Amino acid sequence: MRRNRSQTAKRRSHQALVGIKTVKCECGALRLPHRACAECGKYNGRVVIDVVARAKREARRTKRREKELKESGQISEDTKEKEPVQA
């Protein structure tokens, strides 16, 4: 059965797009409300994420990946050390 314009409009009234609402953290970075800050790891005034440990872990992982790629021959050591040629 055919729907009239008012029924179509009523159905579509809930499909509007809304912008992301952000709040400022204590460190000054923007974050989503009710979420921990990605920059400093604080939520509600307390540190809940150890940002320094996360950065160290990611550095270890990238170093290990690069080592594995070098050993397998997928990446050579001179490609990383090459400097861009300036004209």
DSSP file (Angstrom, degrees, kcal/mol; ACC not computed):
  #  RESIDUE AA STRUCTURE BP1 BP2  ACC     N-H-->O    O-->H-N    N-H-->O    O-->H-N    TCO  KAPPA ALPHA  PHI   PSI    X-CA   Y-CA   Z-CA
    1    1 A M              0   0    0      0, 0.0     2,-0.1     0, 0.0     0, 0.0   0.000 360.0 360.0 360.0 145.0    0.0    0.0    0.0
    2    2 A R        -     0   0    0      1,-0.0     2,-0.4     0, 0.0     0, 0.0  -0.436 360.0-140.9 -75.0 141.7    1.2    3.5   -0.8
    3    3 A R        -     0   0    0     -2,-0.1     2,-0.1     1,-0.0    -1,-0.0  -0.827  17.0-130.9-101.1 141.4    2.4    5.8    1.9
    4    4 A N     >  -     0   0    0     -2,-0.4     4,-1.9     1,-0.1     3,-0.2  -0.311  29.5 -96.5 -85.6 175.4    1.5    9.4    1.8
    5    5 A R  H  > S+     0   0    0      1,-0.2     4,-2.6     2,-0.2     5,-0.2   0.863 119.8  53.9 -62.0 -39.5    4.0   12.3    2.3
    6    6 A S  H  > S+     0   0    0      1,-0.2     4,-2.3     2,-0.2    -1,-0.2   0.892 108.7  48.4 -67.1 -37.9    3.4   12.9    6.0
    7    7 A Q  H  > S+     0   0    0     -3,-0.2     4,-2.0     2,-0.2    -1,-0.2   0.894 112.1  49.9 -67.7 -37.9    4.1    9.3    6.8
    8    8 A T  H  X S+     0   0    0     -4,-1.9     4,-2.2     2,-0.2    -2,-0.2   0.923 111.8  48.2 -63.6 -44.2    7.3    9.4    4.8
    9    9 A A  H  X S+     0   0    0     -4,-2.6     4,-0.9     1,-0.2    -2,-0.2   0.884 109.8  52.3 -65.4 -39.2    8.3   12.6    6.6
   10   10 A K  H  < S+     0   0    0     -4,-2.3     3,-0.5     1,-0.2     4,-0.3   0.908 111.1  47.4 -62.7 -41.7    7.6   11.1   10.0
   11   11 A R  H >< S+     0   0    0     -4,-2.0     3,-0.8     1,-0.2    -2,-0.2   0.907 114.2  46.4 -65.6 -41.9    9.7    8.1    9.2
   12   12 A R  H >< S+     0   0    0     -4,-2.2     3,-1.7     1,-0.2    -1,-0.2   0.559  88.0  88.0 -79.6  -7.7   12.6   10.2    7.9
   13   13 A S  T 3< S+     0   0    0     -4,-0.9     3,-0.4    -3,-0.5    -1,-0.2   0.729  89.3  49.4 -65.4 -20.2   12.5   12.6   10.8
   14   14 A H  T <  S+     0   0    0     -3,-0.8    -1,-0.3    -4,-0.3    -2,-0.1   0.361  93.1  77.1 -98.6   4.7   14.9   10.4   12.8
   15   15 A Q    <   +     0   0    0     -3,-1.7    -1,-0.2     2,-0.1    -2,-0.1   0.286  62.1 128.3 -99.3  11.2   17.5   10.0   10.1
   16   16 A A        -     0   0    0     -3,-0.4     2,-0.3    -4,-0.1    -3,-0.0  -0.367  59.6-121.1 -68.7 145.8   19.1   13.4   10.4
   17   17 A L        -     0   0    0     -2,-0.0     2,-0.4     0, 0.0    -1,-0.1  -0.696  26.3-160.7 -86.9 138.1   22.9   13.4   10.7
   18   18 A V        -     0   0    0     -2,-0.3     3,-0.1     3,-0.0     2,-0.0  -0.923  19.1-113.0-119.3 146.2   24.4   15.0   13.8
   19   19 A G        -     0   0    0     -2,-0.4     2,-0.4     1,-0.1    -1,-0.0  -0.298  39.1 -94.1 -72.8 159.9   27.9   16.3   14.3
   20   20 A I        -     0   0    0      1,-0.0     2,-0.5    -2,-0.0    -1,-0.1  -0.608  36.5-140.5 -76.2 128.1   30.3   14.7   16.7
   21   21 A K        -     0   0    0     -2,-0.4     2,-0.3    -3,-0.1    -1,-0.0  -0.794  24.4-175.9 -91.3 126.9   30.2   16.5   20.1
   22   22 A T        -     0   0    0     -2,-0.5     2,-0.3    10,-0.2    10,-0.2  -0.880  11.4-157.6-122.2 155.4   33.7   16.8   21.7
   23   23 A V  E     -A   31   0A   0      8,-2.7     8,-2.4    -2,-0.3     2,-0.4  -0.897  26.2-107.4-125.8 158.0   34.8   18.2   25.0
   24   24 A K  E     -A   30   0A   0     -2,-0.3     6,-0.2     6,-0.2     5,-0.1  -0.707  30.1-141.0 -88.5 135.5   38.2   19.5   26.1
   25   25 A C    >   -     0   0    0      4,-2.9     3,-1.0    -2,-0.4    -1,-0.0  -0.293  31.6 -99.7 -81.5 173.2   40.4   17.4   28.3
   26   26 A E  T 3  S+     0   0    0      1,-0.2    -1,-0.1     2,-0.1    -2,-0.0   0.813 126.3  54.7 -63.5 -29.6   42.4   18.8   31.2
   27   27 A C  T 3  S-     0   0    0      2,-0.1    -1,-0.2    15,-0.1     3,-0.1   0.605 121.5-108.9 -81.0 -10.6   45.5   18.6   28.9
   28   28 A G  S <  S+     0   0    0     -3,-1.0     2,-0.1     1,-0.4    -2,-0.1   0.320  76.7 128.0 102.7  -7.1   43.7   20.7   26.3
   29   29 A A        -     0   0    0     -5,-0.1    -4,-2.9     1,-0.1    -1,-0.4  -0.485  62.2-112.9 -81.4 153.3   43.1   17.9   23.7
   30   30 A L  E     +A   24   0A   0     -6,-0.2     2,-0.3    -2,-0.1    -6,-0.2  -0.669  43.6 166.6 -84.2 140.6   39.6   17.2   22.3
   31   31 A R  E     -A   23   0A   0     -8,-2.4    -8,-2.7    -2,-0.3     6,-0.1  -0.950  40.0 -92.8-146.4 164.2   38.0   13.9   23.2
   32   32 A L    >   -     0   0    0     -2,-0.3     3,-1.1     4,-0.2   -10,-0.2  -0.537  53.3 -97.8 -76.2 146.4   34.7   12.2   23.0
   33   33 A P  T 3  S+     0   0    0      0, 0.0    -1,-0.1     0, 0.0     3,-0.1  -0.369 106.6  18.0 -66.2 146.4   32.5   12.6   26.1
   34   34 A H  T 3  S+     0   0    0      1,-0.2     2,-0.3    -3,-0.1    -2,-0.0   0.756 107.1 105.0  63.9  28.5   32.6    9.7   28.6
   35   35 A R  S <  S-     0   0    0     -3,-1.1    -1,-0.2     7,-0.1     2,-0.1  -0.956  77.0-104.0-132.4 152.9   35.8    8.4   27.1
   36   36 A A        -     0   0    0     -2,-0.3     2,-0.3     7,-0.1    -4,-0.2  -0.464  43.8-102.7 -73.0 149.1   39.4    8.5   28.3
   37   37 A C     >  -     0   0    0      5,-2.3     4,-1.2     1,-0.1    12,-0.1  -0.543  20.0-150.7 -74.3 133.6   41.7   11.0   26.6
   38   38 A A  T  4 S+     0   0    0     -2,-0.3    -1,-0.1     2,-0.2    -7,-0.1   0.748  92.8  52.1 -75.7 -23.8   44.0    9.5   24.0
   39   39 A E  T  4 S+     0   0    0      1,-0.1    -1,-0.1     3,-0.1    -8,-0.0   0.931 129.7   9.6 -80.3 -47.6   46.7   12.1   24.6
   40   40 A C  T  4 S-     0   0    0      2,-0.1    11,-0.3    11,-0.0    -2,-0.2   0.597  91.5-125.7-112.0 -14.8   47.1   12.0   28.4
   41   41 A G     <  +     0   0    0     -4,-1.2     7,-2.7     1,-0.3     8,-1.8   0.651  59.6 141.0  81.7  15.3   45.1    8.9   29.4
   42   42 A K  E     +B   47   0B   0      5,-0.3    -5,-2.3     6,-0.2     2,-0.3  -0.664  27.3 179.5 -95.5 148.0   42.9   10.7   31.9
   43   43 A Y  E >  S-B   46   0B   0      3,-2.9     3,-1.7    -2,-0.3    -7,-0.1  -0.951  74.8  -9.7-143.0 125.4   39.2   10.1   32.6
   44   44 A N  T 3  S-     0   0    0     -2,-0.3     3,-0.1     1,-0.3    -8,-0.0   0.838 130.5 -52.7  58.1  36.3   37.3   12.0   35.2
   45   45 A G  T 3  S+     0   0    0      1,-0.2     2,-0.3     0, 0.0    -1,-0.3   0.393 119.4 100.2  85.8  -4.1   40.5   13.5   36.7
   46   46 A R  E <  S-B   43   0B   0     -3,-1.7    -3,-2.9    -5,-0.0     2,-0.7  -0.870  76.7-116.3-117.0 150.1   42.3   10.1   37.1
   47   47 A V  E     +B   42   0B   0     -2,-0.3    -5,-0.3    -5,-0.2    -6,-0.1  -0.745  42.3 159.3 -82.7 115.9   44.9    8.4   34.9
   48   48 A V        +     0   0    0     -7,-2.7     2,-0.4    -2,-0.7    -6,-0.2   0.572  61.2  52.1-113.0 -15.8   43.3    5.2   33.6
   49   49 A I  S    S-     0   0    0     -8,-1.8     2,-1.3    -9,-0.1    -1,-0.2  -0.990  75.8-137.4-125.1 126.7   45.5    4.6   30.5
   50   50 A D     >  -     0   0    0     -2,-0.4     4,-1.8     1,-0.2     5,-0.1  -0.691  24.5-179.5 -83.0  96.8   49.3    4.5   30.8
   51   51 A V  H  > S+     0   0    0     -2,-1.3     4,-2.2   -11,-0.3    -1,-0.2   0.848  77.0  54.1 -69.2 -36.0   50.2    6.5   27.7
   52   52 A V  H  > S+     0   0    0      2,-0.2     4,-2.2     1,-0.2    -1,-0.2   0.925 109.4  47.3 -66.2 -44.6   54.0    6.2   28.2
   53   53 A A  H  > S+     0   0    0      1,-0.2     4,-2.4     2,-0.2    -1,-0.2   0.879 110.8  52.8 -64.3 -37.2   53.9    2.4   28.5
   54   54 A R  H  X S+     0   0    0     -4,-1.8     4,-2.4     2,-0.2    -1,-0.2   0.912 109.0  49.1 -64.2 -42.1   51.7    2.2   25.3
   55   55 A A  H  X S+     0   0    0     -4,-2.2     4,-2.1     2,-0.2    -2,-0.2   0.903 111.7  49.2 -64.6 -40.6   54.2    4.3   23.4
   56   56 A K  H  X S+     0   0    0     -4,-2.2     4,-2.4     2,-0.2    -2,-0.2   0.914 111.0  50.2 -63.5 -42.4   57.1    2.1   24.5
   57   57 A R  H  X S+     0   0    0     -4,-2.4     4,-2.2     1,-0.2    -2,-0.2   0.908 110.8  48.5 -63.5 -42.9   55.1   -1.0   23.5
   58   58 A E  H  X S+     0   0    0     -4,-2.4     4,-2.4     2,-0.2    -1,-0.2   0.875 110.5  51.7 -65.3 -37.2   54.3    0.4   20.1
   59   59 A A  H  X S+     0   0    0     -4,-2.1     4,-2.2     2,-0.2    -2,-0.2   0.914 110.2  48.9 -65.4 -42.2   58.0    1.3   19.6
   60   60 A R  H  X S+     0   0    0     -4,-2.4     4,-2.4     1,-0.2    -2,-0.2   0.909 111.4  50.2 -61.7 -41.9   59.1   -2.2   20.5
   61   61 A R  H  X S+     0   0    0     -4,-2.2     4,-2.5     2,-0.2    -2,-0.2   0.917 111.2  46.9 -64.7 -44.2   56.5   -3.7   18.1
   62   62 A T  H  X S+     0   0    0     -4,-2.4     4,-2.4     2,-0.2    -1,-0.2   0.894 112.4  50.8 -66.1 -38.0   57.6   -1.5   15.2
   63   63 A K  H  X S+     0   0    0     -4,-2.2     4,-2.1     2,-0.2    -1,-0.2   0.920 111.4  47.8 -63.8 -43.1   61.3   -2.3   15.9
   64   64 A R  H  X S+     0   0    0     -4,-2.4     4,-2.4     2,-0.2    -2,-0.2   0.897 111.5  50.5 -64.8 -40.7   60.5   -6.1   15.9
   65   65 A R  H  X S+     0   0    0     -4,-2.5     4,-2.3     2,-0.2    -2,-0.2   0.913 110.5  48.9 -63.4 -43.1   58.5   -5.8   12.7
   66   66 A E  H  X S+     0   0    0     -4,-2.4     4,-2.2     2,-0.2    -1,-0.2   0.895 110.9  50.9 -63.2 -39.8   61.3   -4.0   10.9
   67   67 A K  H  X S+     0   0    0     -4,-2.1     4,-2.4     2,-0.2    -2,-0.2   0.920 110.8  48.3 -63.2 -44.6   63.8   -6.6   12.1
   68   68 A E  H  X S+     0   0    0     -4,-2.4     4,-2.0     1,-0.2     6,-0.2   0.892 111.5  50.2 -63.7 -39.8   61.7   -9.4   10.9
   69   69 A L  H  X>S+     0   0    0     -4,-2.3     5,-1.5     2,-0.2     6,-1.2   0.888 111.0  49.1 -66.2 -38.9   61.2   -7.7    7.5
   70   70 A K  H ><5S+     0   0    0     -4,-2.2     3,-0.6     1,-0.2    -2,-0.2   0.918 111.5  49.1 -65.4 -43.1   65.0   -7.2    7.2
   71   71 A E  H 3<5S+     0   0    0     -4,-2.4    -2,-0.2     1,-0.2    -1,-0.2   0.860 111.6  48.8 -65.5 -35.5   65.7  -10.8    8.0
   72   72 A S  H 3<5S-     0   0    0     -4,-2.0    -1,-0.2    -5,-0.2    -2,-0.2   0.618 112.4-120.1 -81.3 -11.2   63.2  -12.1    5.5
   73   73 A G  T <<5S+     0   0    0     -4,-0.8    -3,-0.2    -3,-0.6    -4,-0.1   0.541  80.1 119.8  87.6   7.0   64.6   -9.8    2.8
   74   74 A Q  S   <S+     0   0    0     -5,-1.5     2,-0.4    -6,-0.2    -4,-0.2   0.755  80.7  30.1 -76.1 -23.5   61.4   -7.9    2.2
   75   75 A I  S    S-     0   0    0     -6,-1.2    -2,-0.3    -9,-0.1     2,-0.2  -1.000  78.4-143.5-135.4 136.9   63.1   -4.6    3.1
   76   76 A S     >  -     0   0    0     -2,-0.4     4,-0.7     1,-0.1     3,-0.5  -0.646  20.0-123.4 -98.8 159.1   66.7   -3.7    2.7
   77   77 A E  H  > S+     0   0    0     -2,-0.2     4,-1.1     1,-0.2     3,-0.5   0.829 107.1  58.3 -70.7 -31.8   68.8   -1.7    5.1
   78   78 A D  H  > S+     0   0    0      1,-0.2     4,-1.1     2,-0.2    -1,-0.2   0.746  94.8  64.8 -73.5 -20.2   69.8    0.9    2.5
   79   79 A T  H  4 S+     0   0    0     -3,-0.5    -1,-0.2     1,-0.2    -2,-0.2   0.858 104.9  45.1 -69.0 -32.0   66.2    1.9    1.6
   80   80 A K  H  < S+     0   0    0     -4,-0.7    -1,-0.2    -3,-0.5    -2,-0.2   0.841 114.6  48.0 -77.0 -32.7   65.7    3.2    5.1
   81   81 A E  H  < S+     0   0    0     -4,-1.1    -2,-0.2     2,-0.1    -1,-0.2   0.580  83.5 113.7 -87.1  -9.6   69.0    5.1    5.2
   82   82 A K     <  -     0   0    0     -4,-1.1    -3,-0.0    -3,-0.1     3,-0.0  -0.380  57.6-144.8 -64.7 135.7   68.6    6.8    1.8
   83   83 A E        -     0   0    0     -2,-0.1     2,-0.1     1,-0.1    -2,-0.1  -0.780  26.7 -99.4 -98.9 147.0   68.3   10.5    1.9
   84   84 A P        -     0   0    0      0, 0.0     2,-0.4     0, 0.0    -1,-0.1  -0.411  37.3-117.9 -66.9 139.1   66.0   12.4   -0.5
   85   85 A V        -     0   0    0     -2,-0.1     2,-0.5     2,-0.0    -3,-0.0  -0.639  25.6-148.0 -80.1 126.2   67.9   14.0   -3.4
   86   86 A Q              0   0    0     -2,-0.4    -1,-0.0     1,-0.1     0, 0.0  -0.823 360.0 360.0 -99.2 133.6   67.5   17.7   -3.4
   87   87 A A              0   0    0     -2,-0.5    -1,-0.1     0, 0.0    -2,-0.0   0.416 360.0 360.0 -95.8 360.0   67.6   19.5   -6.8
